[in-house]
Amino acid sequence: MKTIVINGGETLTGTINIGGAKNSAVALIPACVLADGNLTIKNVPNISDKDALIEILNLLNVKVVEEKDQLIINTKNIKNNVINEILSNKLRASYYFMGSLLGRFKKVEMYFPGGCNIGSRPIDLHLKGFEALGAKVNKIDSKYIITADELKGADIYLDFASVGATINIMFAAVKAIGTTVIHNAAKEVEIENVAHFLNNMGAKIKGAGTDIITIEGVQELKEASIAVIPDRIEAGTYIIMGALLGKNLVIEGLNPDHLTVVLNKIREMGVELKVLDHKVIINKAKSLKAVNVRTSVYPGFPTDLGQPMSVLLTQGEGISQFEETIFENRMGHIPNLQKMGAKIEYEGQHAVFYGKCSLHGAKIAATDLRSGAALVTAGLIAKGETVINDAEHILRGYERIINKLSNVGAKIEIIEV
């Protein structure tokens, strides 16, 4: 078990460079199986989710060469093997192989995906999309067998603007016969990144980034390359830390346009931000105002930043309200914050923060990826030593987080227990 140890209260100054977006990379890697030949993905974050996806590619007899932050993926000898339960359970994004293998082979066998325990996270919308394209879905215990004689374009209406379902349906539709239209599609920038990669391969996709995506099926996809966009969630997490402890802290290599709502909310709390083309310079606020935060689909406040943001709310002067609208189990970090001295009342997907609170170090545990990021943030401002167990959750989505924070002044280390 990996454990993070933090001695809090240190000023953060210097530069943190943002890596490639986890939520984009975990879809771009499975997308490669749709094409024949060598596919190149640049600016790939060094996270454990990336390693888990490479394990699945190896199972499928796909050759992967890693060169620094670049993956070269050769699919010429791919085999449509069953993705076993151990591998599929390692991460939620394993489900992207459902759409990509179905799109290439008209058949996929794999087990229910894993990932963070932040709610029920059903894949019904994915499966309904596959069925609309002509596939048959059989489920035996936790194993899915999805087959199609042929895939045909269809009009597909999503009940919820799901990122995963939007991408998975795109994968299944790019080589289908005819035209597919996804209505109420998710609009996240990561979807644009994936669509750009598929179009580089020869797909014909229009409307990515809007709520209507049109896909004209093609017969084959060719070799291509793509760069992963900057990770807006990683950037937002470090910006929140800078609002608490920064002294001319520079967050570099991000796209500020992807974080408009987050930056505006932090400004509303009284934090000074200097936003340039690809960087944000941030200083600790002398005092923070209480605000209300409600997560929403893009371009609203990201659910993945709700938990780190809640630590900032503990330092606001007055009462802050927080509402999570995407997942029903995003409050796993709150008992840990309470243990550290935070005054929070919560029920279901709603929480009330009473600030300003002085936090103290404690022995706590990450319950999921973003809860772990919140606990690291809390540990950085707490008095004394904070010990965070189950740190593997954090390493799934934040590359070199210990090095990045140490380099700007944090007293933080990771140990094996």
N, C-alpha and C positions, 0 to 999 in steps of 0.2 A: 504493500500500500504506500502511495506517495502522500507526503504531508508537507504543507507549506507553513513556514514559520515567519511571522512578521513582528518586528518591533516598531510600533507606530509613532507618528508625530513628526516624521522627517519631511522637510520641504522637498518638493520635486522640481528640479530645474535642469534644463538641457533639452534634448530632442528625442522624441520617440517616433520611429518610422513605422508607418502602417503597412501591413502585408496584404496579400490577396484575400478576397472575401471568402470566408468559409462557406457561406450559403450559396455562393456561385460555384466554387471549385468542386463541391460535392455533387453537383449536377453535371458539370462539364466533363468530369472523368467518366461517368457512365455513358455520356453522350457519344464517346469515342467508338463504342461497339457498333454504332449504326453505320460506320464507314469502313471501307477496306484500305489498308495501308498504314502509313505513319501519320499520327496526329500529334501535334505539339501544343502543349499548354504551358504558358509562361506565367510568372508571378504566382506560383502555387504556394499557399501557406504551409509551413512545416508544422502540421497538427496531426494528432493521432487519427482523426477521421480520414485524412488522406491516406494514411498507412493501411487502414482497414479496407478502403476501396481498392487499393493496389492488391491486397490479398485476394479480393474477389476476382480482379482481373487475372491474377495468376491462376486461380482455379479454372478460369475460362480459357486457359492456354494463351493468354494475351501477354506479349512481352512488354515490359515497362523499363525504361532507362531513366534514372533520375540524375539530373545535372544541376546542382545548386537548387534554384527555385523553379526549375523547368522539368516537365515530364514529356518524354517521347514515348508514345504508346503505339505499338505495332499490332494490328488486329488480323493480319493475314492468315494466321493459323488458329483463329478463334474456334472454340468448341462450346456448344450450348449445353454446358453441364448444369446439373442441379446446384443451386446456391444453398448450401447447407445451413442449418439453424444456428450453428456457432457463428458463422460469418455474418449472416443477415441480422443477427441480434446485436452486433457490435455497434451499429449506428442506424439512425432513422433513415438516412439517405440511401441505404441499400435498396430501398424501394424504387429508385430511379432505374435500376436494372430491369424492373418489370416492364416499363415502357420501352426501353431501348432494345432489350432482347426480343420483346414481342414485335417491335417494328422491324427488326432484322430477320428473325427466324420464324415469325408467326407462332412462336411457342416459348413459354418461359415456365420454369418450375423453381420456386423459392419459398422460403418460410417468411412468416410475418416479421417485419422489420423491428429493430430495437430502438435505442435512443433514450433521451432523457424522459423521466417520469414527470411530465408537466400537464398531464391530462390524458383522456382516452385516445385522442389523435387517431380516429378511424381513417381507413383508406377507402371508404365507400365511394367517394367522388372519383377517385382514380379508377376503381373497378367499373363504375357506371360509364365512365368515359370510354374505357376499353370495349365494353359491351356495345355501346353506341356505334363503335367503329366495326363491329361484327365479331368480336371475340367472345368466347365462352369461358366463364370463370368457374372452376371447381375448387372447393376448399375441403381438405381432409385434415382435420385437427387444425394445426397452425400452418399447414403447407398449402400453397396456392399453385394450381396448375391452370395456366391461361393459354388458350389455343385459338387459332383462327385459320380457316381455309384461305381466306383473303381478308384484308382490311380495306374498308371503303369509307371515304370521307362522309362526314355527318355534321349536322348542327348540334352542338353540345352546350347545354345551359348548366352552369355550375350554381348550386344552391348557395355556395359560399366562395368568395374569391380566394381559393386555396392556392398557395405558391406551388406546393408539391403536385397537386392534381393538374394544374396548368402545365407545368413542365412535363409531367409524365404523359399527358395526352398529346402534347407536341411531339414527344419522342415516338409515340405509337402512330402518329398521323403523317409524319414527314414522308414516308414511303407508301402510304395508303393510296388506293385508287381514287382519284377525284379530289374534291375540296372539302376541308374541315374548317368549321368556324366555331371557335370557343367564345361563348358569351359569358359575361361577368368574370372574365379572366382576371387573375391577379396582375398587378401593375408594377411589382417590385423591380428595381433596377437589375437585380440578379437575373430576372427572366429575359431582359433585353440582352444581357451578356451571353446567355445560353442561346438565344435566337440568332445572335450575331455569329456564333460559332457554327451553328447548323447551316446558316446561309453561306458561310465561308465554305462549307462542305458541298454546297450545291442545292440545299433546300430552298424552298420558296415560301418564306414566312413574312407576313406583313402585320403590323399593328402591335407588336410586342411593346409593352409599356403602356398600353391602353387596355380598356376593358373588353375589346373585341379583337381577337387574334385570328387571322385567316391563314390557312396552310394549304397550299396546292401541292399534292403529292408528287414525288419524283421517283424514278426507278432506282437510282443509285446515288450514293454519296461518296465523295472523293476525299483525298488527303487535304488537310487544312491545319491552320494554327489559330490560336487565340491567346490573349492575355487576360488573366483574371482581374476584374475590377478591384479597386481598393475596398477593404472591409469597413463598411460604415459602422458596424456594430463594435468592432475593435476600436475604431476612432472615437466613437461616442463614449465608450467606457473610459478611455484615457482622458477625454475632455472632462468628464464628470470628476475623475480623480484630480485633474488640474484645478477645477473649481473649488476643491477642498484644500489642496496643498500646493498648488502651483506658484512658481515665481518665474515669470517669463518662460513657462513650459511651452515648448513647440511640439505640436502634433503635425507631422509632415507626411505627405504622400496620400492625402485623402481627397475626396471630392466633396467640398462643402455643400454643393447642391443636393447631395443625397441625405443631408442632415439638417435641412432647413428648419423643420419643426423642432428638433432637439435643440439646436442652437438658439432658437427663439425662446424656448421654454427656460433654458439656462440663463439667458439674458433677463428674462422676466423675474428670476430670482435675485438679480442684482449682480451678476457676474460680468466682469469686463472681458470681452473677447475681441481679438483682432483677427479678422478672417481675410486671408489672401487666396490666391488662385488654388494652391494645393496644400495650404497649411493653415493651422489655427494657433495663435499665440494666446495663452490664457494665464491669468493670475488669480490666486486665491481671493475670494470676496471677503471684505471686512465684516460684512454681515449678510445673511441670506434671508430672503423673504419666503414665506410660506406660499405654495402654489398648488393648484390641482392638476393632476396628470391622468389622462385617459388613453390607454393604448388603442391602436386601431390599425387597419391594413394600410399599406403604403398609399399615399404619402403621409399618413398620420404618424403619431408617435409609435416607434417600433416596440412590439411586445418583447423583443430580445434585449431591449435596453430598460425595460420597466424595473427589473430587479436592481441593477446598478443605480438607477435613478432614485430608487427608494432610499438609498443610503444618503443621498444629497438631501432628501426631504426630512430626514431626521435632524438636519442641521438648520432648517428654516425656522425663523422666528414666528411661532404661531401654529395654526392647525392647517395641515395639508391633507387633501383627499387624493386617494389613488384608486383607479379602477382598471382592472384587466379585462379586456373584452374578447381575447382570442382563445386562450387556454384556461381551463378551469382549475389548474393546479400550479399556479405560478407563485404561490405564497410560501414555498418550502423554506425560504431563507429567513422569514420573519421571526420564528421562534429563536433562531440563532442571534438575530439582531436584538431581540428582547433580552437574551442572555447577556449581551454586551452592554445593556443599559438603555436601549432605545424604548421610548414610550409609544407603543403602537397598539391599536385595536383593529382586529380584522375578522371578517367573516366572508366565506366564499371568495368572491373575486374583488372584494372591496376592502380597503384599509384606510385608517385614519392615523396620521402621524402628528404627534404633539412635540414640537421642538421649542427651543434647541436642546438637544440631549448630549451629554458627555458620554462617550463610549469608552469602555475599558476592555482590555484583552481578555480572551476566554478560549477554552478548547471547544471547537465547533466542527461541523462537517458540511461539506458541499453536498447538496441533494441533486443538483443538475448543473449543467454548464453555466447558465447565466446567474443562477443563485451563487455559484462559486465565485463569479466575477464580483458580485455584490459583496461577498464576504471578504474578498481581498481588499476591496475598496474600504470596507468598514475597518479592517485590520490596519490599514495605512493611517487612519485618523485616530485609532483607539490608543489610549494610554496603556503602556505595558506590552506584554507579549500575547499575540494571537496565534493559535495553532489550528490550522484548517486541515482536517482529515478528508480522505476520499478526493484528493486533489486531481485524480485522473479525469474527473469531469471537466475541470478547467482546461486541461491540456488538450481536450478534444477540439477546442475552438480558438484558443489564444496562443499563437506561436511565440515561443521564447519569452513568455511573459515575465519570468523571473529576471532574465538578462535585461529586458527593456526597462523594467522598473528599477533594477539595481543601478543601471547606467545613469539614471536621473536622480539618484540619491536615496531611494527607498532601502530600508534594511529588511531584506526579504531573501529567503533561501528555500530550497526544496530538498527534502530528505526522504530516504526509503525507510519505512518502519517495518 
